[in-house]
Amino acid sequence: MTAIDIPFNRVFVGDREKAYVAEALSSDRLSGDGRFTRRCSELLEQILGAPRVLLTTSCTHALELSALLLDVGPGDEVVVPSFAFVSTANAYLIRGGRPRFVDVRRDTLNIDESKVEAVITPRTKAIVLLHYGGVSCEVEALLQIARRHGIAVVEDNAHGLFASYDGRPLGTFGCLSTQSFHETKNVTCGEGGAIVINDPQYIERAEIIREKGTDRTRFFRGEIDKYTWVDVGSSYLPAEILAALLLGQLEARERIQAARRRVWTTYADRLESWTRENGVRLPAVPERCTQPYHHFCLILPSPECRVRLMECLRRAGILSVFHYQPLHLSRMGVELGGQEGDCPVSEWVSGRLLRLPLFAGLTEVEQARVTDEVLRFRC
Ligand SMILES: *Cc1c(COP(=O)(O)O)cnc(C)c1O
């Protein structure tokens, strides 16, 4: 078996990140909410133009925080796309909420806005939007639906940092949105995330829930002279070492994004006629969307073809990966009542989608090996 020498993802850590981590290590504060955390939050607030950003230990935890902030409880329902990551549904399920799965659009693989209203009931608390690959959902239509029914919109923006819709950053449309800094995302600190609070009414309570249900954040700001237990809560603060690493990555964002963009456009250019000749599709990027070059996916004409292409690449030492299993057909989804045929587009695409290696440090030589291998392949 050939060893994989072109991974799907390779973390790219520069000198600035290393210097910041060293600085955090030699400071007198290793726990959360120190200087590096503050600088990350401020930078993210500035990048997004959002009133408040709080770092969390993961995007999963930021989603859990959103469930607590929206008071999702037993019997409440949350609308989520079936073609999504487990945390997008789990964060509400663990509060007793019930996910109502909606199919995705064939073009962008985002939640199909025309199918959302059919699952809304008086128990619906929120619609969770996932901008797949950082290409925006039809936010205008979706926000209108939510407004009409008086329900909240949360954006799972794990893929969509630095992307926009009509010039406005993704992650700023919902009352709350979440970011991921897991190592597979565009900027990373290994494991990490953030909650973006666009509706200021949630700011104070978010600070409390994130700090174990105490008003310690206000205490640190000098607004009160002692802190106490005031609400439910958990511990969602990343340590300063992680915030230091994240700050370095965020400050290198232009370089990271330029490199990812170069890789993405090289794939698109070199594979253009091959995709046409082989009945392969790329997810659409509508005119109003700018994308963050989070991943490069191919939608192959059949599941059999995907297996063969993956195997072909693997034999050449290249790792390609697929996702997602439709949530409604996973073991948990079936337990919740999911059935085959509920979300046909999610079922269709999940067997055919393949993601090629895409990361800032992918060299031209490596990428040429990937494209040469793909170009030799016939579906
Ligand atoms: C990566 C990802 C998450 C989870 O992020 P973590 O930071 O690992 O918890 C959630 N939603 C989507 C869409 C993701 O891609």
The ligand as an ORCA input file, in Angstrom:
! r2SCAN-3c Opt
* xyz 0 1
  C     -16.241     21.765     11.778
  C     -17.673     22.013     11.885
  C     -18.345     22.091     13.107
  C     -17.705     21.736     14.400
  O     -16.634     22.488     14.717
  P     -15.787     22.149     16.022
  O     -15.038     23.420     16.240
  O     -14.918     20.989     15.677
  O     -16.738     21.854     17.119
  C     -19.675     22.436     13.129
  N     -20.344     22.672     11.999
  C     -19.748     22.574     10.792
  C     -20.536     22.879      9.573
  C     -18.408     22.224     10.698
  O     -17.837     22.104      9.488
*
